[in-house]
Amino acid sequence: MTLGEMTGGIVHDFRNLLAIIESGLRLAEGRADHPENVRDYIAAAREGVNRGVELTSQLLTFADYTERDVQARSLNELINSFEPILKYGAGTKFRIRLVLGSDVPNCLVDPSLFDAALLNLVLNARDSMASGGEISVITKRFVQTDIAVSEPPPGTYAFLRVKDQGCGMEPGLLQKILDPFFTTKGENGTGMGLAQVHATMQLVGGYLRIASERGSGTTVDLLFPSI
């Protein structure tokens, strides 16, 4: 993926965070007579600002061609800390269901890019369900034992799945969705969401799998090699 395409993906992620910040502040304004609720909305907006600062640093990193901030981390810890942003990003019509495994191994991950990738997947799931619904975020330990085409090599992985109950996609679209700037959202899409997710997985030597069926929803799996 070229520098320009990856930078475009980060700008797309930054716009997502700004939308969440704006939503939190708007909700705070509407609940000014309920201070206990306002504090929660402001806290979510502030967290969005902090994530935006991290993403801005990524743009500087690309400009300077410096190394990524790859760390050994727990996916569960990253997801738990990011849950408020996911909930505000999804909106009130959607339920974020976390099913976090107890034996998920640590893996190499860039925390800020991971947050951006997870947010992209949740927003894509949201956009596929016009009437609302449930978005599942699942983690577990995954052990690959077989050697198969289009599958990760044998080994142990930290596994993340984002699953929706949305409109799904036809097979022809699945072949294009990782192409930068390809979008199914018309004028409302940039096509950079899944391209950014794919680049994030390539960065840490991980794997991306997508399954979708028209009318049945979409499942996206991210496999991070354990350490």
C-alpha positions in Angstrom: 0.0 0.0 0.0 1.4 3.4 -0.9 2.2 6.1 1.6 -0.6 8.3 0.2 -3.2 5.6 0.5 -2.3 4.8 4.1 -2.3 8.5 5.0 -5.7 8.8 3.4 -6.9 5.9 5.6 -5.7 7.7 8.7 -7.5 10.9 7.7 -10.6 8.8 7.2 -10.2 7.4 10.8 -9.6 10.9 12.1 -12.9 12.0 10.6 -14.7 9.1 12.3 -13.3 10.2 15.7 -14.4 13.9 15.0 -17.9 12.7 14.3 -18.0 10.8 17.6 -16.6 13.8 19.5 -19.3 16.0 17.9 -22.0 13.5 18.8 -20.8 13.4 22.5 -20.8 17.2 22.7 -24.3 17.4 21.1 -25.7 14.9 23.6 -24.1 16.8 26.5 -25.8 20.0 25.3 -29.1 18.3 25.1 -28.8 16.9 28.7 -27.5 20.0 30.4 -30.1 19.6 33.1 -28.8 16.2 34.0 -25.1 16.7 35.2 -24.5 13.0 35.9 -25.2 12.2 32.2 -23.3 15.2 30.9 -20.1 14.0 32.6 -20.3 10.7 30.7 -20.7 12.4 27.4 -17.9 14.8 28.0 -15.6 11.9 29.1 -16.4 10.1 25.9 -15.7 13.2 23.8 -12.4 13.8 25.7 -11.4 10.1 25.0 -12.1 10.8 21.3 -9.8 13.8 21.4 -7.0 11.7 22.9 -7.4 9.1 20.2 -7.3 11.9 17.6 -4.0 13.1 19.0 -2.6 9.6 18.7 -3.8 9.4 15.0 -2.3 12.8 14.3 1.1 11.4 15.5 0.7 8.6 13.0 0.6 11.1 10.1 3.8 12.5 11.4 5.3 9.0 11.6 4.5 8.4 7.9 5.9 11.8 6.9 9.2 11.0 8.7 9.2 7.3 7.7 9.9 6.3 11.3 9.1 2.9 12.8 5.6 2.1 14.0 4.7 1.9 17.7 4.3 -1.9 17.8 3.9 -3.3 21.3 3.2 -6.6 23.0 -0.4 -6.0 24.2 -3.6 -7.8 25.2 -6.5 -7.4 22.7 -9.0 -7.6 25.6 -7.4 -4.7 27.4 -7.4 -2.6 24.3 -11.0 -3.4 23.5 -12.2 -2.7 27.0 -10.5 0.7 27.1 -12.0 1.6 23.7 -15.5 0.4 24.4 -17.0 3.8 25.2 -15.9 5.2 21.9 -17.3 2.1 20.1 -20.7 2.6 21.8 -20.9 6.3 20.9 -19.7 5.6 17.4 -22.3 3.0 16.8 -25.2 5.1 18.2 -28.2 4.4 20.3 -29.9 2.0 17.8 -27.1 -0.5 18.1 -25.8 -2.8 20.8 -22.1 -3.5 21.1 -21.8 -7.1 22.5 -18.4 -7.9 23.8 -17.5 -11.6 24.1 -13.9 -11.6 25.3 -12.1 -14.9 25.8 -10.2 -15.7 29.0 -7.1 -17.2 27.4 -6.4 -14.9 24.5 -2.6 -14.6 24.1 -0.7 -11.4 23.9 0.3 -10.2 20.4 2.2 -7.5 18.6 0.0 -4.6 17.8 0.1 -0.8 17.3 -2.5 0.4 19.8 -3.6 3.5 17.9 -3.9 1.8 14.6 -5.7 -1.1 16.3 -8.3 1.3 17.7 -8.8 2.8 14.3 -9.2 -0.6 12.6 -11.7 -1.7 15.2 -13.6 1.5 14.9 -13.7 1.1 11.1 -15.1 -2.4 11.4 -17.8 -1.3 13.9 -18.9 1.6 11.8 -19.0 -0.6 8.7 -21.2 -3.0 10.6 -23.4 -0.1 11.8 -23.8 1.2 8.3 -25.0 -2.2 7.0 -28.0 -2.3 9.5 -30.3 0.6 8.6 -32.8 -0.4 11.3 -30.3 -1.0 14.1 -29.2 -4.3 15.6 -26.4 -6.0 17.4 -22.7 -5.8 16.6 -20.6 -8.6 18.2 -16.9 -8.1 19.1 -15.4 -11.5 20.0 -11.9 -12.5 21.0 -10.5 -16.0 21.6 -7.3 -18.0 21.4 -7.1 -19.6 17.9 -4.8 -22.5 17.0 -4.2 -23.2 13.3 -3.1 -26.8 12.8 -3.6 -27.4 9.1 -1.8 -26.0 6.0 -4.3 -24.6 3.6 -4.5 -22.1 0.8 -5.7 -18.6 1.9 -5.3 -19.6 5.6 -2.7 -18.5 8.1 0.2 -20.8 8.7 0.1 -23.2 11.6 0.5 -21.5 15.0 -1.3 -19.8 17.8 -3.1 -16.5 17.3 -5.0 -13.8 19.2 -8.3 -13.9 17.3 -10.7 -10.9 16.9 -14.1 -11.2 15.2 -16.5 -8.4 14.4 -19.9 -9.7 13.2 -23.1 -7.9 12.2 -26.6 -8.9 11.1 -26.7 -6.5 8.2 -27.4 -6.6 4.5 -24.2 -8.5 3.6 -22.4 -8.5 0.3 -22.5 -10.5 -2.9 -19.4 -12.5 -3.8 -18.4 -10.1 -6.6 -18.1 -7.2 -4.1 -16.0 -9.3 -1.7 -13.3 -9.4 -4.3 -13.0 -5.6 -4.3 -13.5 -4.5 -0.8 -9.8 -4.3 0.1 -9.1 -2.1 -2.9 -8.3 1.5 -1.7 -11.1 3.9 -2.6 -13.6 1.2 -3.4 -16.8 1.7 -1.4 -20.4 0.4 -1.2 -21.6 3.6 0.6 -21.9 5.9 -2.4 -20.9 9.5 -1.8 -20.8 8.8 2.0 -17.8 6.4 1.7 -14.1 6.9 1.0 -13.2 3.3 0.6 -10.3 3.6 3.0 -11.8 1.8 6.0 -11.0 -1.8 5.2 -7.9 -0.8 3.3 -6.6 0.7 6.6 -7.6 -2.5 8.5 -5.7 -4.6 5.9 -2.6 -2.4 6.2 -2.7 -2.6 10.0 -2.7 -6.4 9.8 0.2 -6.5 7.3 2.2 -4.3 9.6 2.2 -6.9 12.4 2.3 -10.0 10.2 -1.3 -10.8 10.9 -4.2 -12.0 8.7 -7.6 -10.7 7.7 -10.5 -12.9 6.7 -13.9 -11.6 5.5 -17.1 -13.6 5.0 -20.4 -12.2 3.9 -23.7 -13.3 2.4 -26.3 -11.1 1.0 -29.1 -10.7 3.6 -27.2 -12.5 6.3 -24.6 -10.1 7.4 -20.8 -9.9 7.4 -18.1 -11.4 9.6 -14.5 -10.0 9.7 -11.8 -11.9 11.5 -8.4 -10.5 12.5 -5.7 -13.0 13.4 -2.6 -11.6 15.3 0.3 -14.0 15.8 0.8 -14.7 19.5 4.1 -13.9 21.1 
